[in-house]
Amino acid sequence: MRRALLAVVVLAAALAAPVQASQEQAPSARGPEIDAAAWYLVGQDGTVLAQRGSRRQRAVASITKVMTALVALEQARPSDVVRVSPAAAGLGGSTIFLRAGEEQKLGTLVRGALIPSATDAAAALALHVGGSTPRFVALMNAKARALGLRDTTFRNPHGLDQAGHVSSARDATLLVRHALGVPFIRDALSRTTFTLGSGREFETTNDLLSAWPPLVAGKTGHTAAAGWSQAASARGNGATVYGTVLGGRTREARNAALKTLLRHGIASYRRVAAVDRVRVYAEVETGYGQPAARLVARRTVPATLLAGRPLVEKVVAPSSLELPIRQGQRLGRVEVWDGDELVARAPLVAAEAVAEPGFLGKAGWLARRTAANLWGLLT
């Protein structure tokens, strides 16, 4: 018998049962209740999961320093030595008490700007890399355009309130999502303390980093114009989500709002068996009256999927098979697709052996088949 491959496409809105029970409650159909002026939440593939006022331009305070760190690391090496200028040492806001003329490695100042959110560290980076604050800010705005941050205009490298220095919840989320792909920044934003020289230790401004285990990393910001804000990433149910809350009333309210937002994102995903080894994916004709060959996957393939997303399951298997068939013989494959993305793939094998009949068995089958055909013609 000739083997002819047959592709079967099935719309699969729901797959197998979850591989593991979710530790987060299912997301509300109305979205999360957030106590903040604006917010934005995306899934690991960029799908927007929740938003309000996400394109409204607002002050974002020290979230700005994520862009400062990004530009500084693109333009210079962490090992470069920076001499702190008097202009940087004299700035107000959060500080690590840099002294004019002090020398520090650029990487140290990046950590200082990100972990304790030091304004003097951000200013020192800008002056060293750009030669002047305006030239460095021009680099920041060019990078913002390259990243598609359409609501963002920077006026300074530290985020202190200044007319025209604005971004949005959407842009802050996209910025942090991109920056966390830079290992040096990701490492800094996941640290709870920062040490500068001998005896100068500073704690992170990110309260949730040690208080809420799902949080991966994030950057806080607070000024009178910005309110209490934060952009961050969290991981759970096998998925990573990214979100920003802007304009919280208090530090505690911001922390609660960010947790609620990121929990909603985590709960939007399910860990499921995209390919299930206990399922029969096809039964293929074998001939000579022998049982059909049952095709199964050797192992379960788990995947993290957005709840409610329609999927396409594609089973490729022969329309018929030649005997004998060995148990475990590879005979096809199954694929699960989420749009253009391949979610899971596995070979399909014979669940059990199917023997080829001997001469007498084949002759008996042929005789019975012939008799059935003749009877059909007569009747």
C-alpha positions in Angstrom: 0.0 0.0 0.0 1.3 3.4 -0.9 1.7 6.0 1.9 0.0 9.3 1.2 0.4 12.1 3.8 -2.8 13.6 5.0 -2.9 17.0 6.8 -5.7 17.5 9.2 -6.3 21.0 10.6 -8.4 21.4 13.7 -9.4 24.6 15.5 -8.5 24.1 19.1 -10.0 26.7 21.4 -9.1 24.7 24.5 -6.4 22.0 24.8 -5.7 19.5 27.5 -6.1 20.2 31.2 -3.5 22.5 32.8 -0.1 20.9 33.5 -0.1 22.6 36.9 -2.7 24.4 38.9 -2.5 28.2 38.7 -1.6 30.0 41.9 -3.3 33.2 40.7 -7.1 33.7 40.4 -8.6 33.9 36.9 -8.6 37.5 35.5 -11.7 39.5 35.7 -13.5 40.0 32.4 -13.8 43.7 33.2 -10.1 44.0 33.8 -8.3 44.9 37.1 -9.4 47.6 39.5 -6.4 49.9 39.6 -5.9 52.9 41.9 -3.7 55.0 39.7 -4.0 57.7 37.0 -2.9 55.5 34.1 -1.7 52.0 33.5 -0.7 49.6 30.7 -0.1 45.8 30.7 1.3 43.5 28.0 1.9 39.8 27.8 5.1 38.1 26.9 4.4 38.4 23.2 3.3 42.0 23.4 -0.4 41.4 23.6 -2.2 44.2 25.4 -3.9 42.7 28.4 -5.2 45.9 30.2 -4.9 49.6 29.9 -6.4 53.0 30.9 -5.1 56.4 29.8 -2.1 54.5 28.5 -1.3 57.1 25.8 -1.8 60.2 28.0 1.4 62.2 28.4 2.5 62.5 31.9 5.6 63.1 34.0 7.3 59.8 34.8 10.0 60.9 37.2 12.9 58.4 37.7 11.6 55.9 35.2 13.5 58.2 33.0 16.7 56.7 34.3 16.1 53.5 32.5 16.6 55.4 29.2 19.7 57.1 30.8 21.2 53.7 31.6 20.3 52.3 28.2 22.0 55.2 26.3 25.0 55.3 28.6 25.7 51.5 28.0 25.2 51.9 24.3 27.7 54.7 24.1 30.3 53.6 26.6 31.7 50.6 28.5 30.8 49.7 32.1 34.5 49.7 32.8 35.1 53.3 31.7 36.1 55.7 34.4 33.9 58.7 35.0 35.0 61.9 36.8 32.1 63.4 38.6 31.5 67.0 37.7 30.5 69.7 40.2 27.2 70.2 38.3 26.3 66.5 38.9 27.4 66.5 42.5 25.3 69.5 43.3 21.9 68.2 42.1 19.0 67.6 44.4 16.6 64.7 44.6 17.7 61.1 45.4 21.4 60.9 45.9 24.4 58.7 46.6 26.4 61.7 47.7 28.8 61.9 44.9 31.6 64.4 45.3 33.0 66.7 42.7 36.2 65.2 41.2 35.4 61.7 42.5 36.0 58.9 40.0 33.7 56.0 39.6 33.3 53.3 36.9 30.5 53.9 34.5 28.8 50.6 35.4 28.8 51.6 39.1 27.0 54.9 38.3 24.5 53.0 36.1 23.7 50.8 39.1 23.5 53.9 41.3 21.0 55.5 39.0 18.8 52.4 38.8 18.9 50.8 42.2 18.7 53.7 44.7 17.5 56.0 41.8 20.4 58.5 42.3 19.9 61.7 40.5 23.6 62.7 40.8 24.6 59.4 39.2 22.3 59.9 36.3 23.6 63.5 35.8 27.2 62.3 36.0 26.5 59.7 33.3 24.9 62.2 31.0 27.8 64.7 31.3 30.4 62.0 30.7 28.8 60.3 27.8 27.2 63.3 26.1 29.8 66.0 27.0 26.8 68.1 28.0 23.3 67.5 29.2 21.6 68.7 26.0 23.7 66.5 23.8 23.0 63.5 26.0 19.2 64.2 26.1 19.3 64.4 22.3 20.7 60.8 22.3 17.9 59.8 24.7 15.2 61.2 22.4 16.7 59.6 19.3 16.6 56.2 21.1 13.0 56.9 22.2 12.1 57.4 18.5 14.0 54.2 17.5 12.0 52.2 20.1 8.7 53.6 18.9 8.0 55.6 22.1 5.6 58.0 20.4 4.4 59.8 23.6 7.9 60.5 25.0 10.0 63.6 25.1 13.0 63.9 27.5 14.3 67.2 28.8 16.8 65.8 31.3 18.5 62.5 32.2 17.1 62.1 35.7 13.4 62.7 35.6 13.1 65.7 37.9 10.0 67.7 37.0 10.6 70.0 34.0 8.1 71.4 31.4 7.8 69.1 28.4 9.5 66.1 30.0 6.8 63.5 29.5 6.1 60.0 28.6 3.1 57.6 29.0 2.2 54.3 30.6 2.5 52.6 27.2 5.9 54.0 26.5 7.3 53.3 29.9 6.2 49.7 29.6 7.8 49.3 26.2 11.0 51.0 27.5 11.4 48.7 30.5 10.5 45.6 28.4 13.3 46.5 26.0 15.8 47.5 28.7 15.3 44.2 30.6 16.7 42.5 27.5 20.1 44.2 28.4 21.8 41.9 30.9 23.5 44.7 32.8 20.3 46.6 33.3 18.3 43.5 34.1 20.8 42.6 36.8 20.8 46.0 38.3 17.0 46.3 38.4 16.8 42.9 40.1 19.1 43.9 43.0 17.8 45.0 46.4 21.0 46.9 47.5 23.8 48.9 46.0 27.2 49.5 47.5 29.4 52.5 46.6 32.9 52.2 47.9 33.6 51.3 51.5 30.7 51.6 53.9 28.2 53.4 51.5 25.3 51.0 51.0 21.9 52.0 49.6 18.6 50.1 49.3 16.5 49.9 46.2 13.5 52.1 45.9 11.6 49.0 44.5 9.7 47.8 47.6 8.1 44.8 45.8 11.4 43.3 44.8 11.8 41.6 48.1 8.2 41.6 49.2 6.5 40.0 46.2 8.4 37.0 44.7 6.8 37.1 41.2 8.4 40.5 40.5 11.4 40.1 38.2 12.6 43.7 38.1 11.4 47.3 37.8 12.0 51.0 38.1 10.2 53.3 40.4 9.6 57.1 40.0 8.2 59.8 42.2 7.9 63.6 41.9 5.1 66.1 42.7 4.0 66.1 39.0 4.4 62.4 38.4 2.9 61.0 41.6 4.0 57.5 42.6 4.8 55.4 39.6 6.6 52.2 38.5 7.3 50.1 35.4 8.1 46.5 36.1 8.0 42.9 35.0 6.7 39.8 36.8 6.7 36.1 36.1 4.2 33.4 36.9 2.3 30.5 35.3 5.2 30.1 33.0 4.7 33.6 31.5 6.4 37.0 31.8 4.3 40.1 31.8 5.2 43.8 31.7 3.2 46.7 33.2 3.3 50.3 34.4 1.2 52.3 36.8 1.5 56.1 36.8 0.2 58.7 39.2 -0.4 56.7 42.3 -1.5 58.7 45.3 0.9 57.2 47.8 3.9 54.8 47.8 1.7 52.1 49.3 -1.1 52.7 46.7 1.4 52.4 43.9 2.8 49.1 45.2 -0.7 47.7 45.5 -1.7 48.9 42.1 1.3 47.4 40.4 0.8 44.1 42.1 -2.9 44.0 41.1 -2.0 44.9 37.5 0.8 42.3 37.2 -1.3 39.6 38.9 -4.0 40.2 36.3 -1.4 39.6 33.6 0.0 36.4 35.2 -3.6 35.1 35.6 -4.3 35.7 31.9 -2.0 32.7 31.1 -2.4 29.0 31.5 0.2 26.2 31.6 -1.3 23.4 29.5 -0.4 20.2 27.8 -0.2 21.5 24.2 0.7 17.9 23.2 -0.7 15.2 25.4 0.9 11.7 25.4 -2.3 10.0 26.6 -4.3 11.2 23.6 -4.7 9.3 20.3 -4.1 11.8 17.5 -5.0 9.5 14.6 -6.1 6.0 13.7 -4.6 4.9 10.4 -5.9 2.0 8.2 -3.4 -0.9 7.9 -5.1 -3.5 5.6 -5.7 -7.3 5.5 -8.3 -6.8 8.2 -5.8 -5.9 10.8 -6.5 -3.2 13.5 -5.9 0.4 12.7 -2.6 1.8 13.9 -3.2 4.3 16.8 -0.8 7.3 16.6 0.3 8.9 19.9 2.9 11.3 21.1 5.9 9.9 23.0 5.8 12.6 25.6 3.6 15.5 26.8 4.8 18.9 25.6 3.8 21.7 28.0 3.2 25.3 26.8 2.2 28.6 28.3 -0.8 30.0 26.5 -3.0 33.1 26.8 -6.4 32.0 28.1 -9.2 32.0 25.5 -6.8 32.3 22.6 -8.0 30.2 19.6 -5.3 27.8 18.4 -4.8 25.6 15.3 -3.8 22.0 15.8 -2.3 20.3 12.7 -2.0 16.5 12.6 0.1 15.1 9.7 -0.3 11.3 9.3 -0.4 8.7 6.5 -3.8 7.8 5.0 -2.7 4.1 5.1 0.2 2.1 6.3 2.1 -0.9 5.1 2.5 -3.8 7.5 4.2 -4.8 9.7 4.2 -1.8 12.1 6.6 -1.7 15.1 5.5 -0.3 18.4 7.1 3.2 18.7 7.6 3.5 15.0 7.5 7.2 13.9 4.6 7.7 11.5 3.6 11.4 11.6 3.7 14.6 13.6 1.4 17.0 15.5 1.8 20.8 15.6 0.0 23.4 17.6 -0.1 27.0 16.3 -1.0 30.3 17.8 -1.4 32.4 14.7 2.0 32.4 13.0 3.8 31.1 16.1 4.5 27.4 16.5 3.6 26.7 20.1 4.4 23.0 20.3 5.5 20.1 18.0 6.0 16.4 18.5 6.4 13.3 16.4 3.6 10.7 16.4 4.4 7.1 16.9 2.5 3.8 16.8 1.0 3.0 20.2 1.3 -0.7 19.7 2.7 -3.1 17.1 0.5 -4.4 14.2 1.7 -7.7 12.7 1.6 -8.6 9.1 -0.5 -11.7 8.4 1.2 -14.8 7.0 0.3 -16.4 3.7 -2.8 -18.2 5.1 -4.0 -15.1 6.9 -3.7 -13.0 3.7 -5.4 -15.7 1.6 -8.3 -16.0 4.1 -8.7 -12.2 4.1 -8.7 -12.1 0.3 -11.3 -14.9 0.1 -13.6 -13.2 2.5 -13.2 -9.9 0.7 -13.9 -11.6 -2.7 -17.0 -13.3 -1.3 -18.3 -10.1 0.1 -17.8 -8.3 -3.2 -19.6 -11.1 -5.1 -22.5 -11.1 -2.7 -22.8 -7.3 -3.1 -23.0 -7.7 -6.9 -25.6 -10.4 -6.7 -27.8 -8.5 -4.2 
